Amino acid sequence: MVITKTPFRISFFGGGTDIEEFFYDNGGAVLSTTFDKYCYVNVRHLPRFFEYSTELSYSKIERVVRVDEVQHPAIRNAMKMLDMHEIRLTYEADLPARSGLGTSSSFAVGMLNAFYALKGKYVDKKKLADEAIYLERILCEESGGWQDQIASSFGGFNRINFNREGYEVCPVIISPERKNSLNNNLLMYFTGFTRFSSDIQKGNERIRKNKLYELREMLALVYEAEKILTSKNDNLDDFGRLLDYNWKLKKQTGNAISTNYIDDLYEKGISAGALGGKLLGAGGGGFLIFYVRPEKKDSVMKAMKDLLFVPFNFENEGTRVIYYTSETYMEK
């Protein structure tokens, strides 16, 4: 039996520039971190006592005889890709799926990590990220970028660069005190909506092609935000102000990114004292995050009292196997 633990991510800047159609010609970069909310994938070989050969438990339960019968596209394609048979897979998570935190990609990474471990193989974080990108973008034909798979695999606070040759993960070096201050100044809320990121991406593709100025400007903000974090002299509050500018640019890159409800919530947070913020993920719903100075926290939390507050801390480890026992498995 194998259990993997894979973190979710917060993308601060650069979202949209990690899509291949953009970064192939323009370059791309994102500034993101993983945090202490996780998905867990439990995999073992299914004993041969049942009339079905594979059992899957996620938001629904599947029991099938052949891999081709699996309805979940990522599981079906991953099983085919790694030649997995006769398994029981269980998925659990600290936060809901389709909520803007890269949950589907965290699942893909954690599942591949578990499959390899069940085969008695160790694979490094880059291989897991690469294969999760291939699984979601090529085999499952889902629209979107590359950042989620990379972030959940590697973990930590990083700038991830994209170009024609692929990608590069560059850890952002922040003093512990400054990193703790940033963490303490961020407030996260669940808006109560979930959606498929791939659907949002598809809806915005046509618009995005005409928004090169906004995307290039958002790309430049990645480096400006990193400078604020790593500088000893820059005011950390400027990071919050950049988030506000970035969110205004982001909303211009697609009609499905925000809604009147989301806009009202965001303005309520800003009016209560937040310096900036954004909706996490491709848009349309999920989690709102605000940058708030300590003296304004009570005011913002009061304004957001009708939403679910989600406390969190940054994490650094990425996907990992947290439980492993070897199994004797003989293929038929």
N, C-alpha and C positions, 0 to 999 in steps of 0.2 A: 504494500500500500504506500502511496505517495500523497503528501499534502503540500501544495505550494501556496505562498502568500505573496501577493503582488499589489503594490500601492497604486492609488489613483493620483492624478496629477492636476496641478493648477497651472494654466498657461497665462502668463501675464502680458507678454508682448510678442508680436510677430505671427500670430495665428492667421492662416491664409497664405503666408509666404512659404509654408512648408508643403504646399501642393505642387506636384511635379510640373504641371503645365506652367506654373509661374517661376519656380526657382531654376528651371533648366536654362532659361534665358536671362533671368534677372538676379539670380542668387536668392537665398532666403536665410532666415534665422529666426529662432524663437527663444524667449527667455521663460523658463518654466521651472517648477519644482514638484517633487512628489511630497505627499503628506501622509499622516498616520491614519488613513482610512484605506481598507484593503479588500480585495476579493480573494477567496480561498477556493482552490480547486483540489478536490479529493478524487484520486483515481486508483483503481485496483482491477485486477482481472476478475471477471464474474465467474463464480463456480458453475460447473455444467449441470446444474440441477433443474434448470428452468426451460420453458418452451421458447424463450427468447434468448438471444446471445449477448445483447448490449442493453444496458439500462442507463438512462440519462435523467438527471434531476436538476433543473434550473428553475425558470418560472413555470415550467410545465414538466411533466414526466413522460419520457418516451421509452418504450420497450420494443425493440426491433430484432429481427433475425439477421438482416443484411445491412451493411453499412450504407448502401444506397437508399435505404428506407429512412435514414435519420433526417428529420425535418430541419434541425438547426444547421444553417449553412456552414458556420465556422467549425462546428464539431465534425460535421460530415467531411468537409474538405481536409481538415487536419488529420482525421483518422486515415483518410486515403493517402495523404501526403507522407505520413510516417508509418503507414501499414499497421495500424492498430486494429486489434480484433478482440472480441469478447471482454469488454470492459464495463465497469460501473463507474460513472462520473457524476460527482455532485458539485454544484456551484453554490457558494454563499458569498454575501458581500455586506459590508458595513453601510453602504449607501445604495440608493436605487439605480438601476440601469437607465441608460438614455437620459442622463442628467447633466451632460456637459463636462464630465470629469475624466473622459477617456476610458469609461468603464468597459466598453466592448473590447478595446485594445488591451486593457489590463487582463481581461479574461483570456484573450488570444495568447498573450505572452505566458500567463500562468499555466494555461492548458498545455502549450508546447513544452514548457519546462517540466510539467508533470509527466507528459508522454515520454520524453527522453529519459527522465529518471526511472520510470517504470521499465524501460528497456535496459537500465543499468548504465546509461550514458550521461556524461557531463558535457554540457555545451555552454559556451561563454555568453555574456550578455549581448554582444554584437550579433552573434548568430541567431539568438532568440528574437532580437529586434528585427533583423533582416527577414527572417522567416515569417514573423507575424505580419509585417508589411506585405509580403508576398501573398500570405494567406488571405488577408482582408481585401487588399486592393486588386490582386490579380485573380485568385481562385474564386473569391466571393463576389468580385466585381463591385465592391462598395466604393463610392466616391469619398474623397477626403485626403488629408495630408499624411505625413509620416511621423509627426512629432509624438503622438500618443504612444505608439509602440516603443519608440526609443526611450521616452521618459520613464515608462513603467518598467522597462527592462533594466536600464542603468540606475535609476533612482537618483536622488540628490537634486541640488540647485544648479542648473546648467544653462549655458547658451549652446544651442544646437544649430550648427551651420549646415546649409544645404547648397549643393551645386551639381554640375553635370556629372561629377565623379561619385556623388553619393552624399554622405553627411559626416560631420565631425562633432563629437561631444566634448564641450569645453566647460569644466567645472568653474563656477563663479566663486571666486575667493573672497569671502566676506568675513569680517571679524565676528567672533561669537556674539559679542555684545550688540553689534549692528544687526546681525541676522535675527537675534532674539527680539530686538525692537521692532523690526519689520513684521515678524510673526505676531507680535502683540498688537500691532496697529491694524491688522487685517481682521475683518468680521465677515463671516460667511453665512448666507441664508438660503434656504430652499424655497423656491417660488411655488412649488406644488405642481409644476408641469414637467413632463418628460416627453422626449421625442427622439426619432432616429436621426443621428448626426448625418448619416449618408443621404437621407431625404432632404435635409436642409442644404447640404453641399450641392446636391443636384439642382435644387431650385435656385441657387445663387450663381451657378456656373456661368450662365449667359451674361448676367450683370457684371460678374467679376472681371470678365475679359475687357470691359470698358472702364475698369477702375484701377488702372495701373498706377496713377498718381497716388491714390490713397494707399495702395499696397506698398509702394516704394517708401512712402512716408512712414507707414507702420514698421517697415523693415528698419529704417533709420532709428526709430524709437527704441529698438532692441538695444542698440549700442549706447544710446543716451541713458537708458534706464540702468544698464550694467555699470556705466561710469558712476552714476549716483550711488549705487550699492557699494561699489568697491572703493570709492573715494573716502578719505578721512575728513575732507573739508566740506563736501556737498551736503546740503540739507536733505535728510531722508524724506521729508515731507514732499520734496519735488517728485519723488517716485509716485506718490498719490496723485499729484497734479497731472503727471504724464499719463497715468491710467485713465483719467477723465478725458484727456485729448485723444488717446488711443481709442476709447470707446466711441467717441463721436465719429472718428474715422471709420471704425469697424462697421458702424450702422449704415454707412454709405455704400458698403460693398455688397449688400444683398437685402432684398425686401423681407426675407424670412428671418433676419437676425434678431429683430426686436418686435415687440408688440406694444400696443397702447398700455396694457397692464404693466409690462416690464418697464416701460418709460416712466410711468407714474411712480412705481416703486423706486426706481433709480433717483428720480427728482426728489422724492420724499427723503431719501438718505442724504442727498447733497444738501437739501435745505436744513436738515438736522445737524449738519456739521462735517459730513464726510468730505474729504478733499477730492476723492475720485473713486472709481470702481469700474466694474464691468460685469457682464454676464459671461459666465465661463462656458467654453465650448463653441460649437458652430452657431448657436443661437436658437431662438424660439422658446426657450424655457430652461429649467434646471436650477442652477445655483447662481446667486448674485454675491459678489465679493466687494467690500468697501475698504478703502484705506481711511482710517480715522485716528486723529490724534487722541492721546489718552484723556484729555480734558473734555472731549466731545463724545466719548463712548456711551455714556449714560443717555445722552440726548438721542443718538442714532439708534441705540437699542430700544429706547422707548418708541421711536417712530416706526421701528420694524417689529413691534411686539406681536403682530398678527402672523408673522412668518416664523418658521422653525429655524432657530439659531444652531449652527453646527460648529462647536469649538474644534480646533485642530492644531497640530504641530508639524513642522517640516520633518521629513525623514530622509535618510541618505542611502539606504541599502538596495532599493529596487527589488526585483523578483527574487525569491529564494525558496529552496526546499526546506520546510520546517519539520517534516516528518518523513522518514523513509524506512521501510522494512522490505527486504528482498522477498521475492515470490518465486516459486517454481512453476513455470508455465510452459507447457508443451503444446505447440500448435497442432491442430488436427491434420 
